[in-house]
Amino acid sequence: MKKKKKQTEEEIDKIVIAEADDMSKWEKPITVIPAAIRFSPAVIEKAKYLAKLHNARSYQIWLKQIVEERIKLEEKLLSDFKRELKIASK
């Protein structure tokens, strides 16, 4: 039997980036059931204080907004990085 050559991380990255927009390469999307996130009392107190500073209705709403904003930011950074990597690899 012939052994396959082990791919380097760089080779794997190139394949993943090249196939990232090809939906046929992805598995069927899954549904994620929301789970409770537990914070320490100290973190909750800080969140309550900061939520008041931002005039939020509650600290939970404020935390949800912060997490959603952070996810959007991370997605944009990843998208920009992938675009720059694609340009650099040409």
Residue frames as qw, qx, qy, qz and C-alpha x, y, z in Angstrom:
[[0.000, 0.885, 0.465, 0.000, 0.00, 0.00, 0.00],
 [0.384, 0.436, -0.015, 0.814, 1.10, 3.50, -0.78],
 [0.302, -0.590, -0.483, 0.572, 1.17, 5.94, 2.16],
 [0.168, 0.893, 0.276, 0.314, -0.25, 9.42, 1.67],
 [0.416, 0.240, -0.253, 0.840, 2.13, 12.30, 2.25],
 [0.254, -0.683, -0.543, 0.418, 1.10, 14.23, 5.36],
 [0.222, 0.772, 0.242, 0.543, 0.00, 17.74, 4.41],
 [0.324, -0.005, -0.356, 0.877, 1.51, 20.77, 6.09],
 [0.028, 0.644, 0.541, -0.539, -0.69, 23.29, 7.90],
 [0.083, 0.488, -0.249, -0.832, -0.01, 25.74, 5.08],
 [0.127, -0.014, -0.839, -0.529, -1.23, 23.25, 2.46],
 [0.079, -0.506, -0.845, 0.150, -4.36, 22.52, 4.49],
 [0.020, 0.612, 0.252, -0.749, -5.01, 26.26, 4.93],
 [0.114, 0.292, -0.506, -0.804, -4.78, 26.82, 1.17],
 [0.145, -0.242, -0.910, -0.303, -7.29, 24.02, 0.51],
 [0.083, -0.597, -0.693, 0.397, -9.72, 25.29, 3.14],
 [0.048, 0.558, 0.011, -0.828, -9.51, 28.87, 1.85],
 [0.121, 0.142, -0.686, -0.703, -9.96, 27.76, -1.75],
 [0.257, -0.322, -0.876, -0.251, -13.06, 25.72, -0.84],
 [0.018, -0.242, -0.581, 0.777, -14.52, 28.06, 1.78],
 [0.398, 0.291, 0.020, -0.870, -17.14, 29.59, -0.53],
 [0.453, 0.071, -0.770, -0.444, -18.06, 26.28, -2.20],
 [0.630, -0.250, 0.339, -0.653, -21.17, 25.21, -0.28],
 [0.915, 0.113, -0.321, -0.217, -21.00, 21.69, -1.77],
 [0.517, 0.347, -0.664, 0.415, -17.85, 21.12, 0.30],
 [0.221, -0.297, 0.542, -0.754, -19.68, 21.82, 3.58],
 [0.104, -0.277, -0.948, 0.121, -21.90, 19.56, 5.61],
 [0.245, -0.687, -0.538, -0.422, -25.55, 20.39, 6.22],
 [0.068, -0.512, 0.329, -0.790, -25.91, 23.27, 8.75],
 [0.413, -0.313, -0.814, 0.264, -26.77, 22.30, 12.30],
 [0.336, -0.768, -0.189, -0.511, -29.13, 23.97, 14.74],
 [0.364, 0.146, -0.633, 0.668, -27.61, 25.09, 18.01],
 [0.466, -0.717, -0.502, -0.128, -29.80, 25.12, 21.08],
 [0.005, -0.751, 0.280, -0.598, -29.05, 28.13, 23.30],
 [0.709, -0.263, -0.565, 0.329, -27.44, 27.23, 26.59],
 [0.374, -0.924, -0.076, -0.041, -27.19, 29.17, 29.79],
 [0.556, 0.457, -0.362, 0.592, -23.89, 30.88, 30.44],
 [0.622, -0.719, -0.275, 0.142, -22.86, 31.18, 34.05],
 [0.322, 0.667, -0.269, 0.615, -20.78, 34.09, 35.24],
 [0.458, -0.195, -0.609, 0.618, -19.23, 34.66, 38.64],
 [0.172, -0.847, -0.464, 0.194, -21.03, 37.10, 40.95],
 [0.325, -0.578, 0.129, 0.737, -18.15, 39.57, 40.50],
 [0.184, 0.067, 0.625, 0.756, -18.54, 39.56, 36.70],
 [0.057, -0.676, -0.703, -0.211, -22.31, 39.98, 37.02],
 [0.256, -0.802, -0.270, 0.466, -21.85, 43.00, 39.30],
 [0.262, -0.379, 0.360, 0.811, -19.43, 44.59, 36.82],
 [0.100, 0.311, 0.746, 0.580, -21.82, 43.87, 33.95],
 [0.121, -0.788, -0.597, 0.091, -24.72, 45.45, 35.88],
 [0.264, -0.700, -0.019, 0.663, -22.63, 48.57, 36.49],
 [0.194, -0.198, 0.551, 0.787, -21.53, 48.86, 32.86],
 [0.062, 0.513, 0.788, 0.335, -25.05, 48.18, 31.59],
 [0.127, -0.839, -0.411, 0.333, -26.29, 51.13, 33.67],
 [0.243, -0.547, 0.254, 0.760, -23.57, 53.35, 32.18],
 [0.063, -0.016, 0.715, 0.696, -24.78, 52.37, 28.72],
 [0.496, 0.127, 0.165, -0.843, -28.45, 52.89, 29.62],
 [0.352, 0.004, -0.885, -0.304, -29.30, 49.27, 28.88],
 [0.688, -0.391, -0.176, -0.586, -32.61, 47.86, 30.12],
 [0.880, -0.436, 0.177, -0.065, -30.78, 45.00, 31.85],
 [0.248, -0.664, 0.666, 0.233, -27.31, 43.59, 32.11],
 [0.668, 0.118, 0.726, 0.118, -28.42, 40.44, 30.23],
 [0.544, 0.796, 0.265, -0.003, -29.56, 42.53, 27.25],
 [0.024, 0.919, -0.367, -0.140, -26.32, 44.51, 27.38],
 [0.491, -0.405, 0.749, 0.181, -24.20, 41.33, 27.50],
 [0.692, 0.416, 0.586, 0.072, -26.14, 39.83, 24.58],
 [0.383, 0.922, 0.018, -0.056, -25.50, 43.00, 22.55],
 [0.196, -0.791, 0.557, 0.160, -21.77, 42.95, 23.41],
 [0.620, -0.120, 0.758, 0.163, -21.41, 39.29, 22.40],
 [0.636, 0.630, 0.444, 0.048, -23.29, 39.83, 19.11],
 [0.206, 0.954, -0.194, -0.102, -21.14, 42.87, 18.28],
 [0.366, -0.615, 0.677, 0.171, -17.97, 40.90, 19.04],
 [0.698, 0.168, 0.684, 0.131, -19.05, 38.01, 16.82],
 [0.524, 0.829, 0.197, 0.005, -19.73, 40.40, 13.91],
 [0.034, -0.901, 0.417, 0.118, -16.31, 41.99, 14.44],
 [0.544, -0.352, 0.745, 0.158, -14.56, 38.58, 14.52],
 [0.702, 0.450, 0.547, 0.080, -16.39, 37.49, 11.34],
 [0.369, 0.928, -0.033, -0.032, -15.32, 40.67, 9.55],
 [0.235, -0.766, 0.584, 0.131, -11.71, 40.28, 10.69],
 [0.657, -0.072, 0.737, 0.142, -11.68, 36.66, 9.50],
 [0.627, 0.682, 0.374, 0.037, -13.22, 37.62, 6.16],
 [0.166, 0.951, -0.251, -0.073, -10.67, 40.41, 5.67],
 [0.437, -0.564, 0.687, 0.140, -7.84, 38.06, 6.62],
 [0.718, 0.214, 0.651, 0.121, -9.02, 35.41, 4.15],
 [0.507, 0.849, 0.151, 0.002, -9.30, 38.02, 1.38],
 [0.035, -0.892, 0.443, 0.086, -5.79, 39.32, 2.08],
 [0.589, -0.320, 0.731, 0.126, -4.41, 35.79, 2.21],
 [0.717, 0.495, 0.486, 0.068, -6.05, 34.99, -1.13],
 [0.336, 0.937, -0.096, -0.010, -4.51, 38.14, -2.69],
 [0.265, -0.762, 0.586, 0.075, -1.09, 37.34, -1.22],
 [0.695, -0.111, 0.703, 0.104, -1.13, 33.78, -2.52],
 [0.688, 0.691, 0.210, -0.063, -1.64, 34.90, -6.16]]
